[in-house]
Amino acid sequence: NKILVGRKTPLGAYLRRCKECVLSDGYKTLYLSATSAAIPTLLIIATSLPEMLPFAKDEIKIEYKTGTVRCMDEILPDEEPEDEEDPTIQSELVERKIASLSVTITIGDGQKEITGKEKKTPKKLRGGGRQNAQKGGQGAKSKTTSQSAMSSDDEMFE
């Protein structure tokens, strides 16, 4: 239910994903954010989505929050170094601030509904699949863990 809007993904893809989050996945709160050139796309999503959802207009609340995000640009020198290992030619880091917009769309009380999808435990969580199969009769199991990485845009959701 946290969606980061960019410039390159088509508007229709974002609208479908938001609608799917609400209708299929049962989310009643969506968090959308964008920076700089993607802000107009986010505004179109925020104004178009309530018309696409089968809820009364007074049930849908939209909250807008503007801000700025610091980003670092690496400025490379104009000339190409003859020796790549030459420490005398260095790049320069320049900080700049870009506009950001965070939109929270809440439907009703904002509590997630339990749908048929949540009742089933995914295979990854059950421990099935090839990753946990025994290898070579030794009884050893391989364990794969993944951890989600938080980006700087997650700060906008808090």
ZAMARGU-4260 file (C-alpha; in steps of 0.2 Angstrom, whole numbers, plus 5000, padded with zeros to 4 digits):
<rodrens>
0) 5000/5000/5000 | 5015/5011/4999 | 5018/5017/4981 | 5032/5028/4975 | 5027/5037/4959
5) 5040/5039/4945 | 5041/5047/4928 | 5044/5032/4917 | 5029/5021/4923 | 5013/5024/4913
10) 4999/5032/4923 | 4987/5018/4919 | 4999/5006/4928 | 4998/5016/4944 | 4979/5018/4943
15) 4977/4999/4941 | 4989/4995/4955 | 4980/5007/4967 | 4963/5000/4963 | 4970/4982/4965
20) 4977/4987/4982 | 4960/4993/4988 | 4948/4981/4980 | 4958/4964/4979 | 4971/4966/4993
25) 4959/4975/5005 | 4969/4990/5009 | 4959/5005/5015 | 4974/5017/5016 | 4986/5020/5002
30) 5002/5030/5004 | 5009/5038/4988 | 5024/5049/4986 | 5033/5057/4971 | 5047/5070/4969
35) 5051/5083/4956 | 5045/5079/4939 | 5033/5064/4945 | 5023/5076/4956 | 5010/5080/4942
40) 5007/5061/4939 | 5004/5059/4957 | 4991/5073/4957 | 4982/5065/4943 | 4982/5048/4952
45) 4975/5057/4968 | 4961/5066/4959 | 4956/5051/4947 | 4957/5037/4959 | 4941/5042/4970
50) 4931/5042/4954 | 4937/5024/4950 | 4933/5016/4967 | 4915/5010/4972 | 4914/5020/4988
55) 4904/5036/4992 | 4914/5052/4990 | 4912/5057/5008 | 4920/5040/5013 | 4937/5045/5004
60) 4949/5057/5013 | 4964/5063/5004 | 4978/5072/5013 | 4992/5081/5004 | 5009/5084/5012
65) 5023/5094/5003 | 5041/5094/5007 | 5059/5094/5000 | 5071/5080/4999 | 5090/5083/4998
70) 5099/5074/4985 | 5118/5072/4980 | 5124/5074/4962 | 5141/5068/4957 | 5150/5081/4945
75) 5163/5072/4934 | 5177/5082/4927 | 5176/5087/4909 | 5192/5078/4903 | 5194/5060/4903
80) 5209/5054/4913 | 5222/5044/4904 | 5226/5034/4920 | 5210/5028/4928 | 5219/5026/4945
85) 5225/5044/4944 | 5220/5052/4961 | 5223/5070/4956 | 5207/5070/4945 | 5192/5069/4957
90) 5173/5071/4955 | 5164/5083/4965 | 5148/5080/4976 | 5135/5094/4975 | 5119/5094/4986
95) 5103/5100/4980 | 5085/5101/4986 | 5070/5094/4976 | 5052/5096/4979 | 5042/5081/4986
100) 5024/5077/4988 | 5016/5064/4999 | 4997/5059/4997 | 4988/5048/5009 | 4971/5041/5003
105) 4960/5034/5017 | 4944/5025/5014 | 4932/5024/5029 | 4941/5020/5045 | 4957/5016/5035
110) 4958/4998/5043 | 4963/4984/5031 | 4949/4971/5027 | 4954/4953/5027 | 4952/4946/5010
115) 4954/4928/5004 | 4972/4931/4999 | 4977/4934/5017 | 4969/4918/5023 | 4982/4907/5014
120) 5000/4907/5019 | 5012/4909/5004 | 5024/4895/5000 | 5038/4906/5005 | 5032/4907/5023
125) 5027/4889/5024 | 5045/4883/5020 | 5040/4874/5003 | 5049/4875/4987 | 5066/4870/4980
130) 5076/4882/4991 | 5073/4871/5007 | 5074/4854/4999 | 5087/4842/5006 | 5103/4841/4997
135) 5114/4825/4994 | 5105/4815/5008 | 5115/4824/5021 | 5100/4832/5029 | 5106/4850/5026
140) 5094/4863/5022 | 5098/4879/5013 | 5091/4894/5021 | 5087/4910/5011 | 5082/4926/5020
145) 5077/4942/5013 | 5076/4959/5021 | 5067/4974/5013 | 5077/4989/5011 | 5070/5006/5016
150) 5073/5020/5005 | 5074/5039/5010 | 5056/5041/5003 | 5049/5030/5017 | 5052/5045/5029
155) 5038/5054/5019 | 5025/5041/5025 | 5028/5044/5044
</rodrens>
